[in-house]
Amino acid sequence: MTPTLTRARSRSAAPRHHAKMQVRWRGTLIAWLFLAPALLLFLYFKFIPMFVGLWKSFFKVQTFLGDEWVGLSNYQTIIADDEFAAAVGHSALLALGTTAGSLVLGLFLALLIEGPARYLWFVRTAAFLPVVTTMAAVAEVWRIMFHPGGTGMLNTIIGWVGVDPQPWLGSEHSSLWSIMLMSIWRGTPYDMMIFLAGLVGVDRTLYEAAAVDGASTWRRLVHITLPALRPVFWILFTLAAIRGLRVFVEVYVLTNGGPNGSSEVLMTLIYKLGFQRNELGIASAGGILLFLATLALTVVVQMLRRRQAT
C-alpha cells in the first residue's frame, strides 16, 4: 500500500506544480505586455538616441558630406574650450545653490505644516503647485517678474524696503543668481513633500521622552528629527544635484545663457553647439561628458551613504 500511495501523491503533485508554473508565467507575460508600450517609447526616444549620441561623439558630423571619424578629438576640443569650462562652473554653482536652498526651505516648510490638522491638505496642495506647473510657463512668468525697470514686480517689492531697482537678468553679476532664485522656488515644494513623507516615519515616543526630559525644540530637531531624516537627505541631495546639473529650460527661457555667457550652463551650451553651430559631434561629446558627470555624482553619493550607514 505504501508504494502505491507514494506514486499516486507524486503524480498528483506534478500537475499542481505545472499549474502553478503556468499561472506564474502567465502573470509575468501579462505584466510585460502592459509595460511594453512604455518600454518601446523609452527605447525609441531615450535609449536609442543615447547610443546614437555616443556613436556620433567619435565623428565629425557632416550632414550632406558624410561623417568623418575623428576618435577622441571631439572630447579634446570641448574639454579645452573656455566656454565649456565656464559652463561647468556655472552648472556646478547653480546645482550647489539650488540644492542647498531647496533642501533648507523644504525642510523648514515641512516642519511648519507637518501635522494631522484638516486644513493642512489645502496648504500642502497650494505649496506643491509650482512642481506640477510647466517649466516653460513658470520661467516666462518669472521673466516678467524680473523686469529690470522700477515697475517690475520684484523691484517694486524690494522698493518697499528702500532697495534700488536691480537689473536681475540683465546683469552679468546677477543673472545666474536670479535663475538660482527661481529654481529654489520651484524645487522647494518637491523637497517639502519628501520631507513630509519622511517625518511620518519618525517615532513620536522619542519626542515625548525628550519633552519629559526637558529637551528644547531645537535639541529635539537636532538629535531626533534630523538623524531620522538622514536617508531622506541623501535621496533629495542626489535628485536635486542631478536636477541642478541638467538644468536647461529655465536658463533657455530666462537668459539663453546671457548676458555675455554669464549664465551659460552645460545643457544650453550643448544645445547651441548642436543646433545653432551645427557641431553635432562636439555637442554629442559634451552630452556624454554630462552623463558621466551625473553618473559619477550618483555613485559617489551612494558610496558615501552606504559608508555612513555602516
Secondary structure as GFF3:
##gff-version 3
##sequence-region A 1 310
A	DSSP	alpha_helix	2	42	.	.	.	ID=ss1
A	DSSP	pi_helix	43	47	.	.	.	ID=ss2
A	DSSP	alpha_helix	48	56	.	.	.	ID=ss3
A	DSSP	beta_strand	59	60	.	.	.	ID=ss4
A	DSSP	beta_strand	68	69	.	.	.	ID=ss5
A	DSSP	alpha_helix	73	79	.	.	.	ID=ss6
A	DSSP	alpha_helix	82	113	.	.	.	ID=ss7
A	DSSP	alpha_helix	120	132	.	.	.	ID=ss8
A	DSSP	alpha_helix	135	145	.	.	.	ID=ss9
A	DSSP	alpha_helix	153	159	.	.	.	ID=ss10
A	DSSP	three_ten_helix	168	170	.	.	.	ID=ss11
A	DSSP	alpha_helix	175	200	.	.	.	ID=ss12
A	DSSP	alpha_helix	204	212	.	.	.	ID=ss13
A	DSSP	alpha_helix	217	220	.	.	.	ID=ss14
A	DSSP	pi_helix	221	225	.	.	.	ID=ss15
A	DSSP	alpha_helix	226	228	.	.	.	ID=ss16
A	DSSP	alpha_helix	230	245	.	.	.	ID=ss17
A	DSSP	alpha_helix	249	254	.	.	.	ID=ss18
A	DSSP	alpha_helix	266	275	.	.	.	ID=ss19
A	DSSP	alpha_helix	280	309	.	.	.	ID=ss20
###
